[in-house]
Amino acid sequence: MSLHNDAVRVLKSYNGQRQGADQEELRQRYLDHLAARPDGMWKSCEAGHITASALVVDPERGRVLLTLHRKLRRWLQMGGHCEPGDTALAAAALREATEESGIVGLTLLSGGPVTLDRHAIPAPCNWHLDVQYAALATPGAVETISDESLDLRWFDYDEVANVADSSVRRLVERTRAAL
């Protein structure tokens, strides 16, 4: 199965209605995007492209790991572009989370994506259509800063509102509800 087909399968099974009208609207927008654009998974698609991310969570300690993104200089979850070797959207999210956190042994929270988020990015790409997962860290996990980060830091759930934008806050809220 191609990554494009896997993304369609994941999005068709995502229950956006459970999350609210905005999530159902985004789910349909993502599906329409992929139906109209065979290249809709890739950074080269100027109309926007699907990305995969994962919020790294330590539920035992009630905290999440965020990265201070090198280019955007904002605290975000781990994530990014799909790559030609990726065969599944969930695997792309897990790969990104592992690469950017340096944590070995992350596992995705079962049940598929936690939420969807569409955000503008500078031209020529214009839009990221982000499919957001949650990745569980093993007890005692040790993070390592990657080249894409200025910093990595664990934040208690309640601290995220002080450092992150509304999309990250929403991801944390929906992840906590899914735990």
For each residue, the residues with C-beta under 8 A, 3 or more apart:
1: 5 6 9 87 88
2: 5 6 87
3: 6 7 41 82 86 87 88 89 92
4: 7 8 34 38 40 41
5: 1 2 8 9
6: 1 2 3 9 10 87 88 89
7: 3 4 10 11 30 34 41 50 89 131
8: 4 5 11 12 31 34 35
9: 1 5 6 12 13
10: 6 7 13 14 89 90 112 113 131
11: 7 8 14 27 30 31 34 131
12: 8 9 31
13: 9 10 112
14: 10 11 23 27 112 113 116
15: 18 19
16: 19 20 23 24 25 26 27 28 116
17: 20 21 23 24
18: 15 23
19: 15 16 22 23 24 115 174
20: 16 17 23 24
21: 17 24 25
22: 19 25 26
23: 14 16 17 18 19 20 26 27 115 116
24: 16 17 19 20 21 27 28
25: 16 21 22 28 29
26: 16 22 23 29 30 116 117 118 129
27: 11 14 16 23 24 30 31 116
28: 16 24 25 31 32
29: 25 26 32 33 118 129
30: 7 11 26 27 33 34 50 116 118 129 131
31: 8 11 12 27 28 34 35
32: 28 29 35 36
33: 29 30 36 37 40 47 48 50 129
34: 4 7 8 11 30 31 37 40 41 50
35: 8 31 32
36: 32 33 40
37: 33 34 40 45 47
38: 4
39: 42 44 45 49
40: 4 33 34 36 37 45 47 48 49 50 129
41: 3 4 7 34 45 49 50 82
42: 39 45 49 81 82
43: 49 81 125
44: 39 49
45: 37 39 40 41 42 48 49 125
46: 123 124 125 126
47: 33 37 40 126 127
48: 33 40 45 118 125 126 127 128 129
49: 39 40 41 42 43 44 45 81 82 125 127 128 129
50: 7 30 33 34 40 41 82 89 129 130 131
51: 79 80 81 82 128 129 130 131
52: 79 80 82 86 89 90 92 93 96 130 131 133
53: 76 77 78 79 80 93 96 97 130 131 132 133
54: 77 78 79 93 94 96 97 106 108 132 133 134 135
55: 64 77 78 114 132 133 134 135 168 171 172 175
56: 64 65 77 78 97 101 103 106 135 137
57: 63 64 65 109 134 135 136 137 175 179
58: 61 62 63 64 65 136 137 139 141 154
59: 62 136 179
60: 139
61: 58 154
62: 58 59 156 157
63: 57 58 154 155 156 157
64: 55 56 57 58 77 154 155 157 160 172 175
65: 56 57 58 78 101 103 137 143 152 153 154 155
66: 75 76 77 152 153 155 160 163 164 168
67: 75 76 77 78 100 101 146 148 149 151 152
68: 73 74 75 149 150 151 152 153
69: 72 73 74 75 76 148 149 150
70: 73 147 148 149 150
71:
72: 69 76
73: 68 69 70 150
74: 68 69 164 165
75: 66 67 68 69 153 155 163 164 168
76: 53 66 67 69 72 79 164 168
77: 53 54 55 56 64 66 67 132 168 171
78: 53 54 55 56 65 67 96 97 99 100 101 135
79: 51 52 53 54 76 93 96 97 100 130 132
80: 51 52 53 96 100 148
81: 42 43 49 51
82: 3 41 42 49 50 51 52 86 89 92
83: 86 92 95
84:
85:
86: 3 52 82 83 89 91 92 95
87: 1 2 3 6 91
88: 1 3 6 91 92
89: 3 6 7 10 50 52 82 86 92 93 113 131
90: 10 52 93 94 108 112 133
91: 86 87 88 94 95
92: 3 52 82 83 86 88 89 95 96
93: 52 53 54 79 89 90 96 97 108 131 132 133 135
94: 54 90 91 97 98 106 107 108 133 135
95: 83 86 91 92 98 99
96: 52 53 54 78 79 80 92 93 99 100
97: 53 54 56 78 79 93 94 100 101 103 106 133 135
98: 94 95 101 102 103 104 106
99: 78 95 96 102 146 148
100: 67 78 79 80 96 97 146 148 149
101: 56 65 67 78 97 98 106 137 143 144 146 152
102: 98 99 142 143 144 145 146 152
103: 56 65 97 98 106 137 138 141 142 143 144
104: 98 141
105: 137 138 141
106: 54 56 94 97 98 101 103 135 136 137 138 141
107: 94 135 136
108: 54 90 93 94 133 134 135 136
109: 57 114 133 134 135 136 175 178 179
110:
111: 178
112: 10 13 14 90 133
113: 10 14 89 116 131 132 133
114: 55 109 132 133 134 171 174 175 178
115: 19 23 132 170 171 174
116: 14 16 23 26 27 30 113 129 130 131 132
117: 26 128 130 132 167 170 171
118: 26 29 30 48 127 128 129 130
119: 127 128 130 167
120: 126 127
121: 125 126 127 128
122: 125
123: 46 126
124: 46
125: 43 45 46 48 49 121 122 128
126: 46 47 48 120 121 123
127: 47 48 49 118 119 120 121
128: 48 49 51 117 118 119 121 125
129: 26 29 30 33 40 48 49 50 51 116 118
130: 50 51 52 53 79 116 117 118 119
131: 7 10 11 30 50 51 52 53 89 93 113 116
132: 53 54 55 77 79 93 113 114 115 116 117 171
133: 52 53 54 55 90 93 94 97 108 109 112 113 114
134: 54 55 57 108 109 114 171 175 178 179
135: 54 55 56 57 78 93 94 97 106 107 108 109
136: 57 58 59 106 107 108 109
137: 56 57 58 65 101 103 105 106 141
138: 103 105 106 141
139: 58 60
140:
141: 58 103 104 105 106 137 138
142: 102 103
143: 65 101 102 103 152 154
144: 101 102 103 152
145: 102 149 150 151 152
146: 67 99 100 101 102 149
147: 70
148: 67 69 70 80 99 100
149: 67 68 69 70 100 145 146 152
150: 68 69 70 73 145
151: 67 68 145
152: 65 66 67 68 101 102 143 144 145 149
153: 65 66 68 75
154: 58 61 63 64 65 143
155: 63 64 65 66 75 159 160 163
156: 62 63 159 160
157: 62 63 64 160 172 176
158: 161
159: 155 156 162 163
160: 64 66 155 156 157 163 164 168 169 172
161: 158 164 169
162: 159
163: 66 75 155 159 160
164: 66 74 75 76 160 161 168 169 172
165: 74 168 169
166: 169 170
167: 117 119 170 171
168: 55 66 75 76 77 160 164 165 171 172
169: 160 161 164 165 166 172 173
170: 115 117 166 167 173 174
171: 55 77 114 115 117 132 134 167 168 174 175
172: 55 64 157 160 164 168 169 175 176
173: 169 170 176 177
174: 19 114 115 170 171 177 178
175: 55 57 64 109 114 134 171 172 178 179
176: 157 172 173 179
177: 173 174
178: 109 111 114 134 174 175
179: 57 59 109 134 175 176
